[in-house]
Amino acid sequence: QVQLVESGGGLVQPGGSLRLSCAASGSIFNINFMGWFRQAPGKQRELVAGIVSGGSTNYADSVKGRFTISRDSATNTVYLQMNSLKPEDTAVYSCQIVAGNLLRVYWGQGTQVTVSS
């Protein structure tokens, strides 16, 4: 059974940084996509950043230049480095991995990021 375990969320002041991690355990092969989504209270979930199997990345316009997604293929771990954090970045961040020939979707449990002074 595949599980995604996230870590790294917390409370940070505006302008600060956090690094989120999402490690996949269990039998997971042929990862097509790894990404981070977020959902703020009263808002729809949105894709923050993603990285595909070939290494190409994409970012939401609101985080370009501030967030960086990366991965460690050896450990099936995806990271999100978040710099210059703003109060509007406050949300529950969840990782997603799409893998296998059937493009099965796996989700992490979510981690709270709060940006406040």
C-alpha positions in Angstrom: 0.0 0.0 0.0 1.3 3.4 -1.0 1.4 6.2 1.5 2.6 9.8 1.2 4.0 11.3 4.3 4.4 15.1 4.4 6.4 17.2 6.8 7.7 20.7 7.1 4.6 22.9 7.6 4.2 25.4 10.4 4.0 29.0 11.4 6.3 31.5 9.8 6.5 35.3 9.6 6.0 37.1 6.3 9.2 37.1 4.3 10.3 33.8 5.9 10.9 30.4 4.4 9.7 26.8 4.8 10.6 23.6 3.1 7.9 20.9 2.6 8.7 17.3 2.1 6.6 14.4 0.8 7.9 10.9 0.9 6.2 8.0 -0.8 6.4 4.6 0.9 5.3 1.3 -0.5 5.4 -0.1 -4.0 5.2 2.8 -6.3 6.6 2.7 -9.9 6.7 4.8 -13.0 6.0 8.1 -11.4 4.5 10.4 -14.0 3.9 13.5 -11.9 4.7 14.9 -8.5 3.1 18.1 -7.3 1.9 20.3 -4.5 -1.6 21.7 -4.1 -2.9 24.1 -1.5 -6.3 25.0 -0.2 -7.1 28.1 1.8 -10.3 28.5 3.8 -13.2 29.3 1.6 -11.2 28.8 -1.6 -10.8 26.0 -4.1 -7.8 23.8 -4.1 -5.1 25.0 -6.5 -2.0 23.5 -8.1 1.0 25.3 -6.7 3.9 23.5 -8.4 4.4 20.3 -10.3 7.2 18.3 -11.8 6.8 15.6 -14.5 8.9 12.5 -15.1 11.1 14.3 -17.6 11.9 17.0 -15.1 9.9 19.9 -16.4 8.3 22.0 -13.8 5.4 24.4 -13.7 4.2 26.9 -11.1 1.2 28.9 -10.3 1.7 32.6 -11.3 1.3 33.6 -7.6 4.4 31.7 -6.5 6.8 32.0 -9.5 10.2 33.2 -8.4 9.5 32.4 -4.8 8.8 28.6 -4.7 10.9 25.8 -6.1 9.8 22.2 -6.5 12.4 19.4 -6.6 12.5 15.7 -6.3 14.7 12.8 -5.2 13.9 9.9 -7.5 15.9 7.5 -5.5 13.6 7.9 -2.5 10.4 9.0 -4.3 10.4 12.3 -2.4 9.2 15.6 -3.6 10.1 18.9 -2.0 8.7 22.4 -2.1 11.1 25.2 -1.0 9.0 28.3 -0.2 10.8 31.6 0.1 9.5 35.2 0.7 6.3 33.8 2.1 3.3 36.1 2.2 0.1 35.9 4.4 -1.8 34.9 1.3 0.3 31.7 1.1 -1.5 30.5 4.2 -3.2 27.2 3.4 -3.2 23.5 3.8 -0.6 22.1 1.4 -1.0 18.6 0.0 1.3 16.6 -2.2 0.1 14.5 -5.1 1.8 11.7 -7.0 0.5 10.2 -10.2 2.1 6.8 -11.0 1.8 3.6 -12.9 0.3 2.7 -16.3 -3.1 3.3 -14.9 -2.1 6.8 -13.7 -3.2 6.2 -10.2 -3.4 9.3 -8.0 -2.0 9.3 -4.5 -2.4 12.1 -1.9 -0.6 13.1 1.2 -2.5 14.0 4.4 -1.9 17.7 4.1 0.2 20.0 6.2 -0.8 23.5 7.5 1.3 26.5 6.5 0.5 29.7 8.3 2.2 33.0 7.4 1.6 35.6 10.0 3.3 38.1 12.2 
